[in-house]
C-alpha cells in the first residue's frame, strides 16, 4: 500500500478535477444553476445538475450524523463539501422548533442503501465501544504507513482543499458510522472518485470484505478515535443546545419533520431510498421570469430572498425559497440570465390617479373584491399569494394587468381565479397597485409546525377523490382540510370562513346556495367578499361535485324543502 500511495494520490487528484469540471467552473449562469441545483425545483429551466449524485444520501442520516450537530447545521448551514464547486447547503430559515422536528425525522432514517457483505467482525466489535484517547503521534504514525487522507482532506490547516475538514468530524458524525464508512465508502453511495476505499473491499464473490491494507481494523480504530478526541468543547456546546431545544419544544414530532422534509423538497438535491422528489410544478417556472419582474428587484431578491408566498408556492405545502447567500457576482449572473426573456414592448399605459380614483380602488379592494382574501396589502389581507404592497417594485406593469385579466393564461398552475371585472376596473386596480408608495411590510414565513401543512394528493381509494383534490387545493387554505375553518389563511381574514363540517349550519343551506357561493363568490350570497368566485376555474360538473363533497364533510343534507323526493 505504501508504494502505491503516490500513484493513488495522482489518480485521485485527476478524478477530483474531473468531478469539479463536471460542475462547470466557468462563470456563466447555466453552469451556476447546474451547480446550485436550481433546476431540480424550477424544472422548466431544463438544466441538468449532477448535484444529487454527490450529496449525502439521507436515508442513513440517523446512522451518520450527530443530531446535535445536525440541529445547529439546519439553523446555520455552512459549506462542508468543497468538491461540489459553488454548491452549498442553503438556508431555509427554519425556526428552532422546525429544525428540531426535521432532525427528529432524520434520526429515524437508518437505512444503508444496497446490499453489502457483513461488516468485518474486528470492526463490528468496535462499534459499540466509545472512542478511547489516541495521541497525535499514534495518529500520524498510521498516516505514514501509506494512507492518502491528506491528498484531499485538511486537518489543522494542512492537506488538500477538496475533501471535508477532518477536524470537525468529532462533533459532526457518529463514531460507529465513521468506522463503518471507512470500511467501504461506496456502501453509502460515495463513488471511488470522491472517496476511494483504502482499508477493505468486497471479495470477488461479494460474500465478505477483504483487507486492502494490513491491520486495517486497527488503522480505522486509531484514525476514528483520534478524530473524535478533537473539538470536545464544541461537542459539549452542541449537545447542550440540542438538549435545551428538546426541553423547550417537547411537542416536536418526527412525523411533522417528515412533512417538512417533503415540503422543502429535500429529495430534489439529496438521495433518499423511499422519498422521491416532487417534479410536477414544485416551484415557480422561471423561463419567462423576464416578462414578470423588474431586474433590480430580482437581483436584490436573489441575494436576500424574502417570503413571497408565506406558506408555499402551492398554498399550504409550506415550500420556501432557500437562501444561498449569493455573492453580488452570482446574483448578477443569474438575474441577467433570467431577464433574457424580457420584452421591450410595453402595452399598459398608466395614468396618475386622482384622489377620488385612489379611494375608489381602495374601497373596491377592501369591501367589494376578493383580492385581499388571498393577498396582503399593507397590514390587511391573506397570506396565500404575494404581497400586493410590493407589486410596484417587483412586477412589470403589463404582467400585473394581464394577471388580473386572465391569470391562468400567464400561469396555468395558479389557483388565482378570474374575477368578474370590467376593463376599466382592471385598469384602475392595476394602476392603483403600481402607484403604491407604502413600503412593503416585513414578510415572514408561516410556521411549518404550528400551522396546518396541507397535502395535495387525495388518499388512495377514498370517495370523491377528484372533488376532494379540488377542495384541498382551492378551499382548504381557508376552510381547512376537513372543513373546520382552520386553514392556515383563516387567521388573516376579517370573518371566519364557513365551517363546512358543521352539520347544523350546513343543513340550513340548500345545494343551489352552496353552488352559487362557489361559482359567484361570497358577495353574491350576502357573505364575505373574501370568498372568491370560482366559476372560471371549475366546470359546472366540478362545482356540483364540490357541493356533493361538502355534504360528506357535514354528514348532512340541505333543508327538506330543497330536496326532491329521491333525496329525502
VEXDREN-2710 file (C-alpha; in Angstrom, 1 decimal):
% VEXDREN-2710
k/r/px/py/pz
1/UNK/0.0/0.0/0.0
2/UNK/2.9/2.4/0.8
3/UNK/4.4/2.0/-2.6
4/UNK/1.0/2.6/-4.3
5/UNK/0.3/5.8/-2.4
6/UNK/1.9/8.3/-4.8
7/UNK/0.1/6.7/-7.8
8/UNK/-3.2/6.7/-5.8
9/UNK/-2.7/10.4/-4.9
10/UNK/-2.2/11.3/-8.6
11/UNK/-5.1/9.3/-9.8
12/UNK/-7.4/10.7/-7.1
13/UNK/-6.4/14.3/-7.8
14/UNK/-7.2/13.8/-11.5
15/UNK/-10.6/12.2/-10.7
16/UNK/-11.5/15.0/-8.4
17/UNK/-10.5/17.6/-11.0
18/UNK/-12.9/15.8/-13.4
19/UNK/-15.6/15.9/-10.7
20/UNK/-15.1/19.7/-10.4
21/UNK/-15.1/20.3/-14.2
22/UNK/-18.4/18.4/-14.4
23/UNK/-19.9/21.2/-12.3
24/UNK/-18.8/23.8/-14.9
25/UNK/-16.4/26.1/-13.2
26/UNK/-16.8/28.7/-16.0
27/UNK/-18.5/31.9/-14.7
28/UNK/-21.8/31.6/-16.6
29/UNK/-25.3/31.4/-15.3
30/UNK/-26.3/27.9/-16.7
31/UNK/-23.2/26.4/-15.0
32/UNK/-24.1/28.2/-11.7
33/UNK/-27.7/26.9/-12.0
34/UNK/-26.4/23.4/-12.5
35/UNK/-24.0/23.6/-9.6
36/UNK/-26.6/25.0/-7.2
37/UNK/-29.3/22.6/-8.4
38/UNK/-31.8/25.4/-9.1
39/UNK/-33.4/23.4/-11.9
40/UNK/-34.1/20.5/-9.6
41/UNK/-37.1/22.5/-8.3
42/UNK/-37.5/25.1/-11.1
43/UNK/-37.8/22.2/-13.6
44/UNK/-38.8/24.4/-16.6
45/UNK/-35.2/25.6/-16.8
46/UNK/-34.2/22.3/-18.3
47/UNK/-30.6/22.5/-17.0
48/UNK/-29.2/19.1/-15.8
49/UNK/-27.5/19.0/-12.5
50/UNK/-25.2/16.3/-11.1
51/UNK/-25.6/17.7/-7.6
52/UNK/-27.9/14.9/-6.3
53/UNK/-25.4/12.2/-7.1
54/UNK/-22.8/13.9/-5.0
55/UNK/-24.7/15.0/-1.9
56/UNK/-25.2/12.7/1.1
57/UNK/-27.9/10.0/0.9
58/UNK/-30.2/11.0/3.8
59/UNK/-31.7/7.5/4.0
60/UNK/-28.9/6.8/6.5
61/UNK/-28.9/10.2/8.2
62/UNK/-29.8/8.7/11.6
63/UNK/-26.7/6.5/11.4
64/UNK/-24.4/9.2/10.1
65/UNK/-25.0/12.4/11.9
66/UNK/-24.7/13.6/15.5
67/UNK/-28.2/15.0/15.9
68/UNK/-27.0/18.0/17.9
69/UNK/-24.7/19.0/15.1
70/UNK/-27.5/18.5/12.5
71/UNK/-29.8/20.8/14.5
72/UNK/-27.2/23.5/14.6
73/UNK/-26.4/23.0/10.9
74/UNK/-30.0/23.3/9.8
75/UNK/-30.2/26.6/11.7
76/UNK/-26.9/27.9/10.4
77/UNK/-25.8/26.0/7.3
78/UNK/-22.2/26.3/6.1
79/UNK/-20.3/24.8/3.2
80/UNK/-18.9/21.4/4.1
81/UNK/-18.1/19.6/0.9
82/UNK/-15.5/21.5/-1.1
83/UNK/-15.6/19.2/-4.1
84/UNK/-19.0/20.4/-5.1
85/UNK/-17.8/23.6/-6.8
86/UNK/-20.0/26.5/-5.9
87/UNK/-22.8/24.3/-4.5
88/UNK/-23.6/24.7/-0.8
89/UNK/-26.4/23.9/1.6
90/UNK/-28.8/26.9/1.5
91/UNK/-30.6/28.4/4.5
92/UNK/-34.3/27.6/4.7
93/UNK/-34.8/30.0/7.6
94/UNK/-36.1/27.2/9.9
95/UNK/-37.2/28.1/13.4
96/UNK/-35.7/26.1/16.3
97/UNK/-38.9/24.0/16.5
98/UNK/-39.0/23.4/12.8
99/UNK/-35.3/22.3/12.8
100/UNK/-35.9/20.1/15.8
101/UNK/-38.8/18.3/14.1
102/UNK/-36.7/17.8/11.0
103/UNK/-33.8/16.4/13.0
104/UNK/-36.1/14.0/14.9
105/UNK/-37.3/12.7/11.5
106/UNK/-33.8/12.3/10.1
107/UNK/-32.8/10.4/13.2
108/UNK/-35.3/7.7/12.2
109/UNK/-33.6/7.3/8.8
110/UNK/-31.2/4.4/9.3
111/UNK/-31.2/2.5/6.0
112/UNK/-27.9/1.6/4.3
113/UNK/-28.6/1.7/0.5
114/UNK/-27.9/-1.5/-1.4
115/UNK/-26.8/-5.0/-0.2
116/UNK/-23.3/-5.5/1.2
117/UNK/-21.3/-8.2/2.9
118/UNK/-21.4/-8.2/6.7
119/UNK/-19.1/-5.7/8.4
120/UNK/-15.8/-7.5/9.3
121/UNK/-16.0/-8.9/12.9
122/UNK/-13.0/-7.0/14.0
123/UNK/-14.8/-3.7/13.0
124/UNK/-18.1/-4.8/14.5
125/UNK/-16.6/-5.3/17.9
126/UNK/-15.5/-1.7/17.9
127/UNK/-18.9/-0.1/17.0
128/UNK/-20.5/-0.4/20.5
129/UNK/-17.3/0.9/22.2
130/UNK/-16.9/4.6/22.9
131/UNK/-13.8/6.2/21.4
132/UNK/-10.7/6.0/23.6
133/UNK/-7.8/8.5/23.7
134/UNK/-5.3/8.3/20.9
135/UNK/-2.3/10.5/20.7
136/UNK/-1.4/12.7/17.8
137/UNK/1.8/10.7/17.3
138/UNK/-0.2/7.4/17.0
139/UNK/-2.5/9.0/14.5
140/UNK/0.5/10.4/12.5
141/UNK/2.2/7.0/12.6
142/UNK/-0.8/5.3/10.9
143/UNK/-0.9/8.0/8.3
144/UNK/2.7/7.5/7.5
145/UNK/2.0/3.9/6.6
146/UNK/0.7/4.8/3.2
147/UNK/-2.7/6.3/3.8
148/UNK/-3.7/9.2/1.5
149/UNK/-6.2/11.1/3.6
150/UNK/-4.4/14.5/3.2
151/UNK/-4.4/14.3/-0.6
152/UNK/-7.9/15.7/-0.3
153/UNK/-8.7/16.4/3.4
154/UNK/-7.5/19.2/5.6
155/UNK/-6.5/19.0/9.3
156/UNK/-5.1/21.8/11.3
157/UNK/-4.5/23.8/8.2
158/UNK/-2.6/21.1/6.3
159/UNK/-3.7/18.9/3.5
160/UNK/-5.8/19.1/0.4
161/UNK/-8.6/21.5/-0.4
162/UNK/-11.2/19.3/-1.9
163/UNK/-12.4/16.9/0.8
164/UNK/-14.2/17.8/4.1
165/UNK/-12.3/19.2/7.1
166/UNK/-11.3/16.3/9.3
167/UNK/-11.0/18.4/12.4
168/UNK/-14.8/18.8/12.8
169/UNK/-15.7/15.1/12.3
170/UNK/-15.8/14.6/16.1
171/UNK/-18.9/16.8/16.5
172/UNK/-20.5/16.3/13.1
173/UNK/-20.7/12.5/12.8
174/UNK/-21.3/9.4/14.9
175/UNK/-18.2/7.2/15.7
176/UNK/-19.9/3.9/14.6
177/UNK/-20.9/5.3/11.3
178/UNK/-17.4/6.7/10.6
179/UNK/-15.8/3.3/11.2
180/UNK/-18.4/1.6/9.0
181/UNK/-17.9/4.2/6.3
182/UNK/-14.1/3.7/6.3
183/UNK/-14.6/0.0/5.7
184/UNK/-16.0/0.8/2.3
185/UNK/-17.4/4.3/1.4
186/UNK/-19.4/3.1/-1.5
187/UNK/-21.9/1.5/0.9
188/UNK/-23.2/5.0/1.5
189/UNK/-23.3/6.0/-2.1
190/UNK/-19.9/7.6/-2.3
191/UNK/-18.1/6.8/-5.6
192/UNK/-14.4/5.9/-5.6
193/UNK/-13.7/9.1/-7.5
194/UNK/-14.7/11.0/-4.4
195/UNK/-13.6/8.7/-1.6
196/UNK/-11.5/5.7/-2.7
197/UNK/-11.5/2.6/-0.5
198/UNK/-8.3/2.2/1.5
199/UNK/-9.0/-0.5/4.1
200/UNK/-11.4/-3.1/2.7
201/UNK/-13.2/-4.0/-0.4
202/UNK/-15.8/-6.8/-1.2
203/UNK/-14.3/-10.1/-2.1
204/UNK/-14.7/-11.3/-5.7
205/UNK/-17.7/-13.4/-4.7
206/UNK/-19.2/-10.5/-2.6
207/UNK/-19.6/-12.8/0.4
208/UNK/-17.2/-10.8/2.7
209/UNK/-15.0/-7.8/2.9
210/UNK/-11.3/-8.5/2.4
211/UNK/-8.4/-6.3/3.6
212/UNK/-6.8/-3.8/1.2
213/UNK/-4.1/-2.9/3.7
214/UNK/-2.7/-5.0/6.6
215/UNK/-4.1/-4.5/10.1
216/UNK/-7.0/-2.4/8.5
217/UNK/-9.2/-2.6/11.6
218/UNK/-6.5/-1.2/13.9
219/UNK/-5.9/1.7/11.4
220/UNK/-9.6/2.5/11.3
221/UNK/-9.8/2.5/15.1
222/UNK/-6.8/4.8/15.6
223/UNK/-8.0/7.3/12.9
224/UNK/-11.6/7.4/14.2
225/UNK/-10.7/7.6/17.8
226/UNK/-8.2/10.4/17.3
227/UNK/-10.7/12.5/15.2
228/UNK/-13.3/12.0/17.9
229/UNK/-10.9/13.3/20.5
230/UNK/-10.9/16.7/18.8
231/UNK/-13.3/19.6/19.3
232/UNK/-14.7/18.2/22.5
233/UNK/-15.8/21.6/23.8
234/UNK/-17.7/22.2/20.6
235/UNK/-19.3/18.8/21.0
236/UNK/-20.5/19.6/24.5
237/UNK/-21.8/23.0/23.4
238/UNK/-23.9/21.5/20.6
239/UNK/-25.2/18.7/22.9
240/UNK/-26.3/21.4/25.4
241/UNK/-28.0/23.5/22.7
242/UNK/-29.8/20.4/21.4
243/UNK/-31.0/19.3/24.8
244/UNK/-32.3/22.8/25.6
245/UNK/-34.3/22.8/22.3
246/UNK/-35.8/19.4/23.1
247/UNK/-36.8/20.6/26.5
248/UNK/-38.3/23.8/25.1
249/UNK/-40.3/22.0/22.4
250/UNK/-41.5/18.7/23.8
251/UNK/-44.3/18.5/21.3
252/UNK/-41.9/18.5/18.3
253/UNK/-42.6/15.3/16.3
254/UNK/-40.7/13.3/13.8
255/UNK/-43.9/12.9/11.7
256/UNK/-44.0/16.7/11.3
257/UNK/-40.3/16.6/10.4
258/UNK/-41.1/14.2/7.6
259/UNK/-43.7/16.7/6.3
260/UNK/-41.1/19.4/6.4
261/UNK/-38.7/17.2/4.5
262/UNK/-41.3/16.8/1.8
263/UNK/-42.4/20.4/1.8
264/UNK/-38.9/21.7/1.2
265/UNK/-38.4/19.0/-1.5
266/UNK/-35.1/17.9/0.2
267/UNK/-35.1/14.8/-2.0
268/UNK/-34.6/17.0/-5.1
269/UNK/-30.9/17.6/-4.0
270/UNK/-30.4/14.6/-1.7
271/UNK/-30.9/11.0/-2.5
272/UNK/-33.4/9.1/-0.4
273/UNK/-34.4/5.5/-0.8
274/UNK/-38.1/5.8/-0.2
275/UNK/-39.0/9.5/-0.6
276/UNK/-39.0/10.8/-4.2
277/UNK/-38.6/14.4/-5.2
278/UNK/-41.6/16.4/-6.4
279/UNK/-41.1/17.0/-10.1
280/UNK/-44.5/18.3/-11.0
281/UNK/-44.6/22.1/-10.5
282/UNK/-42.5/22.0/-7.3
283/UNK/-41.6/25.7/-7.7
284/UNK/-42.4/28.7/-10.0
285/UNK/-41.4/28.5/-13.6
286/UNK/-38.5/30.8/-14.3
287/UNK/-38.1/30.6/-18.1
288/UNK/-40.4/33.6/-18.5
289/UNK/-39.3/35.5/-15.4
290/UNK/-38.0/38.3/-17.5
291/UNK/-41.6/39.1/-18.6
292/UNK/-42.8/39.2/-15.0
293/UNK/-40.4/41.0/-12.7
294/UNK/-38.1/44.0/-12.7
295/UNK/-34.4/43.3/-12.8
296/UNK/-33.3/45.4/-9.8
297/UNK/-35.9/43.7/-7.6
298/UNK/-34.8/40.2/-8.9
299/UNK/-31.2/40.9/-8.3
300/UNK/-31.9/42.0/-4.7
301/UNK/-34.2/39.0/-4.2
302/UNK/-31.6/36.5/-5.3
303/UNK/-29.2/38.0/-2.8
304/UNK/-31.7/38.2/0.0
305/UNK/-34.8/36.1/-0.6
306/UNK/-37.9/37.2/1.2
307/UNK/-41.2/35.3/1.6
308/UNK/-43.4/35.9/-1.4
309/UNK/-45.9/33.2/-0.7
310/UNK/-45.7/32.7/3.1
311/UNK/-46.9/29.2/3.2
312/UNK/-45.7/27.8/-0.1
313/UNK/-45.8/28.1/-3.8
314/UNK/-48.7/25.7/-3.7
315/UNK/-50.7/27.3/-0.8
316/UNK/-50.4/25.1/2.3
317/UNK/-47.5/22.9/1.3
318/UNK/-45.0/25.2/3.1
319/UNK/-42.3/25.3/0.4
320/UNK/-39.7/28.1/0.8
321/UNK/-37.2/29.8/-1.4
322/UNK/-33.8/28.8/0.0
323/UNK/-31.2/31.4/0.7
324/UNK/-27.8/30.5/-0.9
325/UNK/-26.2/33.7/0.3
326/UNK/-25.2/34.5/-3.3
327/UNK/-22.4/36.9/-3.9
328/UNK/-23.0/40.1/-5.9
329/UNK/-21.5/38.5/-8.9
330/UNK/-23.5/35.3/-8.7
331/UNK/-26.8/37.2/-8.2
332/UNK/-25.9/39.4/-11.2
333/UNK/-25.2/36.4/-13.4
334/UNK/-28.5/34.7/-12.5
335/UNK/-30.6/37.8/-12.8
336/UNK/-29.3/38.8/-16.2
337/UNK/-29.8/35.2/-17.4
338/UNK/-33.4/35.1/-16.1
339/UNK/-34.2/38.5/-17.5
340/UNK/-33.1/37.5/-21.0
341/UNK/-36.7/36.6/-21.9
342/UNK/-37.9/40.2/-21.3
343/UNK/-39.7/42.2/-24.0
344/UNK/-39.0/45.8/-24.6
345/UNK/-42.6/46.3/-25.8
346/UNK/-44.9/47.9/-23.3
347/UNK/-48.6/48.0/-23.8
348/UNK/-50.0/49.0/-20.4
349/UNK/-50.3/52.8/-20.1
350/UNK/-50.6/54.1/-16.5
351/UNK/-52.0/57.5/-15.6
352/UNK/-51.7/59.3/-12.4
353/UNK/-54.8/58.6/-10.3
354/UNK/-56.9/61.3/-8.7
355/UNK/-57.7/61.2/-5.1
356/UNK/-61.2/60.0/-6.0
357/UNK/-59.9/57.2/-8.1
358/UNK/-57.5/56.1/-5.4
359/UNK/-60.2/56.0/-2.8
360/UNK/-62.4/54.1/-5.2
361/UNK/-59.8/51.5/-5.9
362/UNK/-59.1/51.1/-2.2
363/UNK/-62.8/50.7/-1.4
364/UNK/-63.1/48.0/-4.1
365/UNK/-60.2/46.1/-2.8
366/UNK/-61.3/46.2/0.9
367/UNK/-65.1/45.9/0.6
368/UNK/-66.1/44.6/-2.8
369/UNK/-63.5/42.3/-4.4
370/UNK/-62.0/39.1/-3.1
371/UNK/-58.3/40.0/-3.8
372/UNK/-57.4/40.5/-0.1
373/UNK/-58.7/37.1/0.8
374/UNK/-55.5/35.8/-0.7
375/UNK/-53.2/38.8/-1.0
376/UNK/-51.8/41.2/1.6
377/UNK/-52.0/45.0/1.0
378/UNK/-50.4/46.9/3.8
379/UNK/-51.4/45.4/7.1
380/UNK/-54.5/43.7/5.7
381/UNK/-55.2/40.6/3.7
382/UNK/-54.4/36.9/3.4
383/UNK/-51.1/35.1/3.1
384/UNK/-51.9/32.8/0.1
385/UNK/-50.5/34.9/-2.7
386/UNK/-47.7/37.5/-3.0
387/UNK/-47.9/40.8/-1.0
388/UNK/-49.5/43.4/-3.3
389/UNK/-47.7/46.1/-1.5
390/UNK/-44.5/45.1/-3.3
391/UNK/-46.1/45.0/-6.8
392/UNK/-44.7/48.3/-7.8
393/UNK/-41.1/47.3/-7.1
394/UNK/-41.4/43.7/-8.1
395/UNK/-43.6/43.4/-11.1
396/UNK/-43.8/44.8/-14.7
397/UNK/-47.0/46.7/-15.5
398/UNK/-48.0/44.5/-18.4
399/UNK/-47.8/41.4/-16.2
400/UNK/-49.9/42.9/-13.4
401/UNK/-52.6/43.9/-15.9
402/UNK/-52.6/40.5/-17.6
403/UNK/-52.5/38.6/-14.3
404/UNK/-55.6/40.4/-13.1
405/UNK/-57.3/40.0/-16.5
406/UNK/-56.5/36.3/-17.3
407/UNK/-54.4/34.8/-14.5
408/UNK/-54.3/31.3/-16.0
409/UNK/-53.2/32.4/-19.4
410/UNK/-50.0/33.6/-17.8
411/UNK/-49.6/30.9/-15.1
412/UNK/-51.5/27.7/-15.7
413/UNK/-50.5/26.4/-12.3
414/UNK/-52.0/29.3/-10.3
415/UNK/-55.1/28.9/-8.2
416/UNK/-56.0/32.6/-8.7
417/UNK/-59.5/32.8/-10.1
418/UNK/-60.5/35.2/-12.8
419/UNK/-62.7/38.0/-11.4
420/UNK/-65.8/39.5/-12.9
421/UNK/-64.1/42.8/-13.7
422/UNK/-64.7/45.3/-16.5
423/UNK/-61.6/46.5/-18.4
424/UNK/-62.0/49.9/-16.7
425/UNK/-61.9/48.2/-13.3
426/UNK/-58.8/46.2/-14.2
427/UNK/-57.1/49.3/-15.4
428/UNK/-58.0/51.1/-12.2
429/UNK/-56.8/48.3/-9.9
430/UNK/-53.6/47.8/-11.9
431/UNK/-52.8/51.5/-11.8
432/UNK/-53.6/51.7/-8.1
433/UNK/-51.2/48.8/-7.2
434/UNK/-48.4/50.2/-9.3
435/UNK/-48.7/53.6/-7.6
436/UNK/-48.4/52.2/-4.1
437/UNK/-46.0/54.3/-2.2
438/UNK/-46.1/52.3/1.1
439/UNK/-43.0/50.3/1.9
440/UNK/-43.7/46.5/2.0
441/UNK/-44.2/45.2/5.5
442/UNK/-41.7/42.7/6.9
443/UNK/-42.7/39.4/5.4
444/UNK/-42.5/36.2/7.4
445/UNK/-43.0/32.6/6.6
446/UNK/-45.8/30.8/8.4
447/UNK/-44.7/28.1/10.9
448/UNK/-44.2/24.6/9.4
449/UNK/-45.0/23.1/12.8
450/UNK/-47.7/25.3/14.3
451/UNK/-49.8/26.0/11.1
452/UNK/-51.6/23.3/9.1
453/UNK/-49.4/21.8/6.3
454/UNK/-51.6/20.6/3.5
455/UNK/-51.1/17.6/1.3
456/UNK/-52.4/17.8/-2.3
457/UNK/-52.9/14.2/-3.3
458/UNK/-56.2/12.6/-2.1
459/UNK/-56.0/9.4/-0.2
460/UNK/-55.9/6.3/-2.4
461/UNK/-59.3/4.7/-2.7
462/UNK/-61.2/7.5/-0.9
463/UNK/-64.6/8.5/-2.2
464/UNK/-64.9/11.6/-4.3
465/UNK/-61.1/11.9/-5.0
466/UNK/-61.5/14.4/-7.8
467/UNK/-63.7/16.7/-5.7
468/UNK/-61.5/16.2/-2.6
469/UNK/-58.4/17.1/-4.6
470/UNK/-60.0/20.4/-5.7
471/UNK/-61.3/21.1/-2.2
472/UNK/-57.9/20.5/-0.6
473/UNK/-56.1/22.6/-3.3
474/UNK/-58.5/25.6/-3.6
475/UNK/-60.7/25.6/-0.4
476/UNK/-58.6/24.1/2.4
477/UNK/-56.2/27.1/2.8
478/UNK/-59.2/28.9/4.4
479/UNK/-61.8/26.3/5.3
480/UNK/-59.3/23.6/6.5
481/UNK/-58.7/20.1/5.1
482/UNK/-61.7/18.7/6.9
483/UNK/-63.9/21.8/6.6
484/UNK/-63.4/23.0/10.2
485/UNK/-62.5/26.6/9.2
486/UNK/-59.0/26.2/10.5
487/UNK/-56.9/26.6/7.3
488/UNK/-53.7/28.5/7.6
489/UNK/-55.2/31.5/5.9
490/UNK/-58.3/31.8/8.1
491/UNK/-56.4/33.7/10.8
492/UNK/-55.8/36.6/8.4
493/UNK/-59.5/37.0/7.3
494/UNK/-61.8/39.6/8.8
495/UNK/-64.6/36.9/9.3
496/UNK/-64.3/33.2/9.9
497/UNK/-64.8/31.1/6.8
498/UNK/-67.8/28.8/6.7
499/UNK/-67.5/25.7/8.8
500/UNK/-68.3/23.0/6.3
501/UNK/-68.1/20.3/8.9
502/UNK/-70.9/21.9/10.9
503/UNK/-74.0/19.8/10.2
504/UNK/-76.4/22.3/11.8
505/UNK/-75.1/25.2/9.8
506/UNK/-74.8/23.3/6.5
507/UNK/-78.2/21.6/6.8
508/UNK/-79.8/25.0/6.6
509/UNK/-78.1/25.8/3.2
510/UNK/-79.7/24.4/0.0
511/UNK/-77.4/22.9/-2.5
512/UNK/-78.1/25.6/-5.0
513/UNK/-77.0/28.3/-2.5
514/UNK/-73.7/26.4/-2.0
515/UNK/-73.3/26.1/-5.8
516/UNK/-73.9/29.9/-6.2
517/UNK/-71.4/30.7/-3.4
518/UNK/-68.7/28.6/-5.1
519/UNK/-69.5/29.8/-8.6
520/UNK/-70.0/33.5/-7.9
521/UNK/-68.3/34.2/-4.6
522/UNK/-69.4/35.1/-1.1
523/UNK/-70.6/38.6/-2.0
524/UNK/-73.4/37.2/-4.2
525/UNK/-74.9/35.2/-1.3
526/UNK/-74.5/38.0/1.3
527/UNK/-71.4/36.5/2.8
528/UNK/-67.8/37.8/2.9
529/UNK/-66.5/39.2/-0.3
530/UNK/-63.2/37.5/0.6
531/UNK/-64.7/34.2/-0.8
532/UNK/-63.7/34.5/-4.5
533/UNK/-65.8/33.4/-7.5
534/UNK/-64.6/30.1/-8.9
535/UNK/-66.8/29.8/-12.0
536/UNK/-63.9/30.2/-14.4
537/UNK/-61.8/27.8/-12.5
538/UNK/-64.2/24.8/-12.5
539/UNK/-66.6/23.3/-14.9
540/UNK/-70.3/23.2/-13.7
541/UNK/-69.9/19.5/-13.1
542/UNK/-66.9/20.1/-10.9
543/UNK/-68.8/22.7/-8.8
544/UNK/-71.6/20.2/-8.5
545/UNK/-69.1/17.6/-7.3
546/UNK/-67.7/20.1/-4.8
547/UNK/-71.2/20.7/-3.4
548/UNK/-71.6/16.9/-3.0
549/UNK/-68.3/16.7/-1.3
550/UNK/-69.3/19.4/1.2
551/UNK/-72.2/17.2/2.1
552/UNK/-69.7/14.4/3.1
553/UNK/-67.9/16.9/5.4
554/UNK/-71.0/17.9/7.2
555/UNK/-72.7/14.5/7.0
556/UNK/-75.9/16.3/6.3
557/UNK/-78.3/17.2/3.5
558/UNK/-79.9/20.5/2.7
559/UNK/-83.3/21.7/4.1
560/UNK/-86.1/19.2/3.4
561/UNK/-88.0/21.7/1.3
562/UNK/-85.0/22.0/-1.1
563/UNK/-84.7/18.2/-1.8
564/UNK/-86.5/16.2/-4.4
565/UNK/-88.3/13.0/-3.3
566/UNK/-85.3/10.8/-4.1
567/UNK/-83.1/12.7/-1.7
568/UNK/-85.4/12.7/1.3
END
